[in-house]
Amino acid sequence: MYKTKDTKEKDLKSVEILHQEEILARTKKKLDPVQIFEIIKKESKGFRKADAEAQEADELLYRLLNRDVKSASEATAKKKETVKKELSVEEIQIQERERARAIALLEVEIELELNAKSA
């Protein structure tokens, strides 16, 4: 019935709230997952009473908790992509050097052909 009833306070405290400054500016309070959990617990009489508002808040809190798990795995994926991008930047630089050498060789060949024709 309630998805967050077994959630630990440590997990609630570790939730990063995005746009906390905007929330504070609009409501004059910070969004506190621990406080939300306590309100849900109180309104649902220890997660025993079916209360529509408490269940809706529980669902939203559950999404917030799971969003952080997803964002942590996304952050790890982004780090891997960054490493790949760094490797690709290195590869691009190698390709640029190869092209520069090829252009230099072409310039030398053209210069030799011009010298051969004028002689």
C-alpha positions in Angstrom: 0.0 0.0 0.0 2.7 2.5 1.0 5.9 2.2 -0.9 8.1 4.3 1.4 7.2 2.7 4.7 10.4 0.8 5.0 12.6 3.7 4.0 15.5 4.6 6.3 16.1 8.1 7.5 19.6 7.9 6.1 18.2 7.4 2.6 15.8 10.3 3.0 18.6 12.6 4.1 20.7 11.6 1.1 18.1 12.8 -1.4 19.3 15.7 -3.4 16.5 18.2 -4.0 16.8 19.9 -7.4 15.8 23.6 -7.6 15.8 23.9 -3.8 16.4 27.7 -4.1 13.2 28.1 -6.2 11.2 26.0 -3.8 12.5 28.1 -0.9 11.7 31.4 -2.7 8.1 30.3 -3.6 7.1 28.5 -0.3 9.5 30.1 2.2 10.5 26.6 3.3 13.0 24.0 2.0 11.6 20.7 0.8 12.7 18.2 3.4 12.1 14.5 2.5 12.5 13.5 6.2 9.7 15.9 7.2 7.5 14.6 4.3 8.0 11.0 5.4 7.0 11.9 9.0 3.8 13.7 7.7 2.9 10.7 5.6 3.5 8.4 8.5 1.4 10.5 10.8 -1.5 11.0 8.4 -1.6 7.3 7.6 -1.4 6.3 11.3 1.9 4.5 10.9 1.2 3.4 7.3 -1.9 1.4 8.4 -4.7 3.7 7.3 -5.5 4.2 3.7 -5.5 7.9 3.1 -5.7 9.3 -0.5 -3.5 12.3 0.2 -0.9 10.3 2.2 -0.8 7.7 -0.6 -0.3 10.4 -3.2 2.5 12.0 -1.2 4.0 8.5 -0.6 4.0 7.9 -4.4 5.7 11.2 -5.0 8.3 10.6 -2.3 8.9 7.2 -3.7 9.6 8.7 -7.2 11.9 11.2 -5.6 13.9 8.5 -3.9 14.1 6.4 -7.0 15.0 9.3 -9.2 18.1 9.7 -7.1 19.0 6.1 -7.7 18.5 6.6 -11.4 20.5 9.8 -11.4 23.4 8.1 -9.6 23.5 5.4 -12.3 23.1 8.1 -15.0 26.0 10.0 -13.5 28.1 6.9 -13.7 27.1 6.4 -17.3 27.9 10.1 -18.0 31.4 9.6 -16.6 31.9 6.6 -18.9 30.7 8.8 -21.8 33.1 11.5 -20.8 36.0 9.0 -20.9 34.8 7.9 -24.3 34.7 11.5 -25.4 38.2 12.1 -24.1 39.4 9.1 -26.1 37.6 10.3 -29.2 39.2 13.8 -28.7 42.5 12.1 -28.6 41.7 10.1 -31.7 40.6 13.3 -33.5 43.9 14.9 -32.6 45.8 12.0 -34.1 43.7 12.1 -37.2 44.4 15.9 -37.5 48.2 15.2 -37.3 47.9 12.6 -39.9 46.0 15.0 -42.2 48.6 17.7 -41.6 51.4 15.3 -42.6 49.4 14.3 -45.7 48.9 17.9 -46.7 52.6 18.6 -46.1 53.6 15.7 -48.3 51.2 16.9 -51.0 52.7 20.4 -50.8 56.2 18.9 -51.2 55.1 16.8 -54.2 53.5 19.8 -55.9 56.6 21.8 -55.3 58.7 19.0 -56.8 56.4 18.8 -59.9 56.6 22.6 -60.4 60.4 22.5 -60.1 60.6 19.6 -62.5 58.4 21.3 -65.1 60.3 24.6 -64.9 63.7 22.8 -65.3 
